Amino acid sequence: MAFVTTQDGVDIFYKDWGPRGAPVIHFHHGWPLTADDWDAQMLFFLGQGFRVVAHDRRGHGRSSQVSEGHDMDHYADDVAAVVRHLGTQGATHVGHSTGGGEVVRYVARHGEDPVARAVLISAVPPLMLQTDANPDGTPKEVFDDFQAQTAARRAAFYHEIAAGPFYGYNRAPETALEPVILNWWRQGMMGGAKAHYDGIVAFSQTDFTEDLRRIAIPVLVLHGDDDQVVPYKASAPRTAELLRNGVLKTYPGAPHGLPTTHAEQVNADIMAFVRG
């Protein structure tokens, strides 16, 4: 397996497939998953002649299960370590859910990398947490319960998320696909409980408003309007408004897990954006 070691000694696992001279797409996974969640995208774009990269966030998957650094600044700096190691500056960065926040923070924080464009899918920016300034956000009690469930009954809790709101399997007439549920569960249980516990604060309480305002590159925002994890109203339209060069595409009736449930459409939309 391939790893890069960060300045603070964390081993970050990454996948790097495709021709070295090809245009690069770097994928960033959601909580509490791994680079494996991008299989449908990486295989597709590899087949289209791209070089595709994905990494496991610190504490997730095959990366080091460290105690510290589970915040967006460290996440972005870990991305920078992977990019420097591979020499993949100027890539397109695609992030799902928490990975979308990671992309936004990376682009805003690491201006030394002339990122070509970005795609945010069901992403957590601008801010998930409900505040006086963000009344459409999710109440803190919801995230407190996420942490309590992660600490007390992580295996059962993860199965419930995948079997319910993540893929919209709790909506009639959707049919739950157990292999998809178990693949989500497998990825989640590969990671460390401490990283996942702290990561809930990172994805829910980080305010990306100023990051979004600083980003000038083209950004495609994809979001389902029946997202039960990152509710549409508080996320996608506001993100597109804050970006200087953002384009919003709404998937009617679609759930949070778009890269899996709508893989063909997502791949086509990313392809059109990258080539356009």
C-alpha positions as CSV (number, residue, x, y, z in Angstrom):
1,M,0.0,0.0,0.0
2,A,1.1,3.6,-0.7
3,F,1.5,6.2,2.1
4,V,2.9,9.7,2.5
5,T,4.0,10.9,5.9
6,T,2.9,14.4,7.0
7,Q,5.0,17.0,8.8
8,D,3.4,15.9,12.1
9,G,4.1,12.2,11.5
10,V,0.8,10.9,10.2
11,D,0.8,8.2,7.5
12,I,-1.8,9.0,4.9
13,F,-2.9,6.2,2.6
14,Y,-3.6,7.1,-1.0
15,K,-4.5,5.5,-4.3
16,D,-2.9,6.8,-7.5
17,W,-4.1,5.2,-10.8
18,G,-3.5,6.2,-14.4
19,P,-1.0,7.8,-16.7
20,R,1.4,10.2,-15.1
21,G,0.9,12.8,-17.9
22,A,-2.9,12.7,-17.8
23,P,-5.1,15.3,-16.2
24,V,-5.7,14.6,-12.6
25,I,-8.9,14.3,-10.6
26,H,-8.4,14.1,-6.8
27,F,-11.3,12.7,-4.8
28,H,-12.1,13.4,-1.1
29,H,-14.4,11.1,0.8
30,G,-17.1,11.8,3.4
31,W,-17.4,10.9,7.1
32,P,-16.6,8.2,8.3
33,L,-15.6,6.6,5.0
34,T,-12.5,5.9,2.9
35,A,-11.1,6.4,-0.6
36,D,-13.0,3.2,-1.5
37,D,-16.3,5.2,-1.6
38,W,-15.1,6.6,-4.9
39,D,-14.8,3.3,-6.7
40,A,-17.5,4.1,-9.2
41,Q,-15.9,7.5,-10.1
42,M,-12.3,6.4,-10.1
43,L,-12.8,3.4,-12.4
44,F,-15.0,5.5,-14.7
45,F,-12.5,8.4,-15.1
46,L,-9.5,6.1,-15.3
47,G,-11.3,4.5,-18.3
48,Q,-11.7,8.0,-19.8
49,G,-7.9,8.6,-19.7
50,F,-7.6,10.5,-16.5
51,R,-5.2,10.0,-13.6
52,V,-7.2,9.5,-10.5
53,V,-6.1,10.0,-6.9
54,A,-7.9,9.5,-3.6
55,H,-6.7,9.3,0.0
56,D,-8.0,8.1,3.4
57,R,-8.4,11.1,5.7
58,R,-6.3,10.9,8.9
59,G,-7.8,8.5,11.4
60,H,-10.0,6.9,8.6
61,G,-9.5,3.7,6.6
62,R,-5.9,2.8,6.3
63,S,-4.4,6.0,7.4
64,S,-2.8,6.4,10.9
65,Q,-5.3,6.3,13.8
66,V,-3.8,9.3,15.5
67,S,-5.4,11.1,18.5
68,E,-5.0,14.7,17.3
69,G,-5.5,16.8,14.3
70,H,-9.1,16.0,13.4
71,D,-10.0,19.4,12.1
72,M,-10.3,21.0,8.7
73,D,-6.9,22.8,8.8
74,H,-5.1,19.5,9.4
75,Y,-7.3,17.8,6.8
76,A,-6.3,20.4,4.2
77,D,-2.6,20.2,5.2
78,D,-2.8,16.4,4.8
79,V,-4.1,16.9,1.2
80,A,-1.2,19.3,0.5
81,A,1.2,16.6,1.7
82,V,-0.3,14.1,-0.8
83,V,-0.3,16.6,-3.6
84,R,3.3,17.6,-3.0
85,H,4.4,13.9,-2.8
86,L,2.6,13.0,-6.1
87,G,3.3,16.3,-7.9
88,T,-0.3,16.7,-8.8
89,Q,-0.7,20.5,-8.5
90,G,-3.3,22.0,-10.8
91,A,-5.8,19.1,-10.5
92,T,-9.5,19.0,-10.3
93,H,-10.6,18.3,-6.7
94,V,-13.9,16.5,-6.0
95,G,-15.3,16.3,-2.5
96,H,-18.4,14.5,-1.1
97,S,-20.0,15.6,2.2
98,T,-17.1,16.3,4.7
99,G,-14.8,15.9,1.7
100,G,-16.4,18.9,0.2
101,G,-15.5,20.9,3.2
102,E,-12.0,19.5,3.0
103,V,-11.7,20.7,-0.7
104,V,-13.0,24.2,0.2
105,R,-10.5,24.6,3.0
106,Y,-7.7,23.2,0.9
107,V,-8.3,25.5,-2.0
108,A,-8.6,28.5,0.3
109,R,-5.7,27.6,2.5
110,H,-3.1,26.3,0.0
111,G,-3.0,28.9,-2.7
112,E,0.4,27.6,-3.7
113,D,-1.4,24.9,-5.6
114,P,-3.1,26.4,-8.7
115,V,-6.2,24.1,-8.5
116,A,-8.0,24.0,-11.8
117,R,-11.5,23.5,-10.6
118,A,-13.5,21.9,-7.9
119,V,-16.7,19.8,-7.5
120,L,-18.7,19.8,-4.2
121,I,-21.2,16.9,-3.9
122,S,-23.7,16.9,-1.0
123,A,-21.1,19.0,0.8
124,V,-21.1,20.5,4.3
125,P,-20.3,24.1,3.5
126,P,-21.0,26.9,4.3
127,L,-22.0,25.8,7.8
128,M,-24.1,22.8,9.0
129,L,-24.6,24.0,12.6
130,Q,-27.7,26.1,13.4
131,T,-26.9,29.5,14.8
132,D,-28.6,32.9,15.0
133,A,-26.9,33.8,11.7
134,N,-27.7,30.4,10.2
135,P,-31.3,29.5,11.3
136,D,-31.7,26.9,8.6
137,G,-28.8,24.8,10.0
138,T,-29.1,21.6,12.0
139,P,-29.4,22.0,15.8
140,K,-26.3,21.1,17.8
141,E,-28.3,18.4,19.7
142,V,-28.3,16.3,16.5
143,F,-24.5,16.3,16.3
144,D,-24.2,15.7,20.1
145,D,-26.3,12.6,19.5
146,F,-24.1,11.6,16.7
147,Q,-21.1,11.7,19.0
148,A,-22.9,9.8,21.8
149,Q,-24.0,7.1,19.4
150,T,-20.5,6.8,17.9
151,A,-19.0,6.5,21.4
152,A,-21.6,4.0,22.8
153,R,-22.7,1.8,19.8
154,R,-20.7,2.7,16.8
155,A,-21.1,-0.6,14.8
156,A,-24.9,-0.6,15.1
157,F,-25.2,3.2,14.6
158,Y,-23.2,3.0,11.4
159,H,-25.4,0.3,10.0
160,E,-28.5,2.4,10.8
161,I,-27.1,5.4,9.0
162,A,-26.3,3.5,5.8
163,A,-29.6,1.5,6.0
164,G,-31.6,4.7,6.5
165,P,-31.0,8.4,5.6
166,F,-27.6,8.2,3.9
167,Y,-28.9,6.6,0.7
168,G,-32.6,7.5,1.3
169,Y,-33.5,3.8,2.0
170,N,-35.9,5.1,4.6
171,R,-38.0,6.7,1.8
172,A,-40.7,4.8,0.1
173,P,-40.6,3.2,-2.4
174,E,-36.7,2.9,-2.2
175,T,-35.4,-0.7,-1.8
176,A,-32.4,-1.0,0.6
177,L,-29.4,-2.7,-1.0
178,E,-27.7,-4.7,1.7
179,P,-24.3,-4.9,-0.1
180,V,-24.3,-1.1,-0.4
181,I,-25.1,-0.8,3.3
182,L,-22.4,-3.3,4.3
183,N,-19.8,-1.6,2.1
184,W,-20.5,1.7,3.9
185,W,-20.4,-0.1,7.3
186,R,-17.1,-1.8,6.3
187,Q,-15.5,1.5,5.4
188,G,-16.7,3.2,8.6
189,M,-15.5,0.4,10.9
190,M,-12.0,0.5,9.3
191,G,-11.4,3.9,10.9
192,G,-10.7,5.0,14.4
193,A,-13.5,5.9,16.8
194,K,-11.5,8.9,18.1
195,A,-11.1,10.4,14.6
196,H,-14.8,9.8,13.8
197,Y,-15.9,11.3,17.1
198,D,-13.8,14.5,16.7
199,G,-14.7,14.6,13.0
200,I,-18.3,15.2,13.8
201,V,-17.3,18.6,15.3
202,A,-15.1,19.3,12.3
203,F,-17.8,18.8,9.7
204,S,-20.7,20.3,11.7
205,Q,-19.1,23.4,13.3
206,T,-16.6,24.6,10.8
207,D,-17.7,27.8,9.1
208,F,-16.5,27.9,5.5
209,T,-18.1,31.2,4.6
210,E,-14.9,33.2,4.2
211,D,-13.2,30.2,2.4
212,L,-15.9,30.2,-0.2
213,R,-15.7,33.9,-0.8
214,R,-12.0,33.6,-1.4
215,I,-12.3,30.9,-4.1
216,A,-12.2,32.2,-7.6
217,I,-11.8,29.0,-9.6
218,P,-14.9,27.4,-11.3
219,V,-16.8,25.2,-8.8
220,L,-19.6,22.8,-9.6
221,V,-22.1,22.2,-6.7
222,L,-24.2,19.0,-6.9
223,H,-26.8,18.3,-4.3
224,G,-30.0,16.3,-3.9
225,D,-33.0,18.2,-2.6
226,D,-34.0,15.3,-0.3
227,D,-30.6,15.1,1.4
228,Q,-31.4,14.0,5.0
229,V,-27.8,14.3,6.2
230,V,-26.7,17.7,4.8
231,P,-30.0,19.4,4.2
232,Y,-30.2,21.2,0.8
233,K,-31.6,24.6,1.9
234,A,-28.8,25.4,4.3
235,S,-26.0,24.1,2.0
236,A,-26.0,24.1,-1.8
237,P,-27.8,27.3,-2.7
238,R,-25.9,29.3,-0.1
239,T,-22.6,27.8,-1.2
240,A,-23.2,28.7,-4.9
241,E,-24.1,32.2,-3.9
242,L,-20.9,32.7,-1.9
243,L,-18.6,31.4,-4.6
244,R,-17.4,33.9,-7.2
245,N,-17.7,31.3,-10.0
246,G,-20.1,28.6,-8.7
247,V,-22.6,26.6,-10.7
248,L,-25.4,24.8,-8.8
249,K,-27.1,21.6,-10.1
250,T,-29.9,20.2,-8.0
251,Y,-30.9,16.5,-8.2
252,P,-34.6,16.3,-7.5
253,G,-35.6,13.8,-4.8
254,A,-32.0,12.6,-4.5
255,P,-30.4,11.6,-1.1
256,H,-27.0,12.3,0.4
257,G,-25.1,9.4,-1.1
258,L,-25.1,10.7,-4.7
259,P,-21.8,9.2,-5.8
260,T,-23.3,5.8,-5.2
261,T,-27.1,6.2,-5.9
262,H,-26.6,8.5,-8.9
263,A,-23.1,7.4,-10.0
264,E,-23.8,7.6,-13.8
265,Q,-25.3,11.1,-13.6
266,V,-22.6,12.3,-11.2
267,N,-19.9,11.0,-13.5
268,A,-21.5,12.6,-16.5
269,D,-21.8,16.0,-14.8
270,I,-18.2,15.9,-13.6
271,M,-17.0,15.0,-17.0
272,A,-18.9,17.8,-18.7
273,F,-17.6,20.3,-16.1
274,V,-14.0,19.1,-16.4
275,R,-14.0,19.1,-20.2
276,G,-16.1,22.3,-20.5
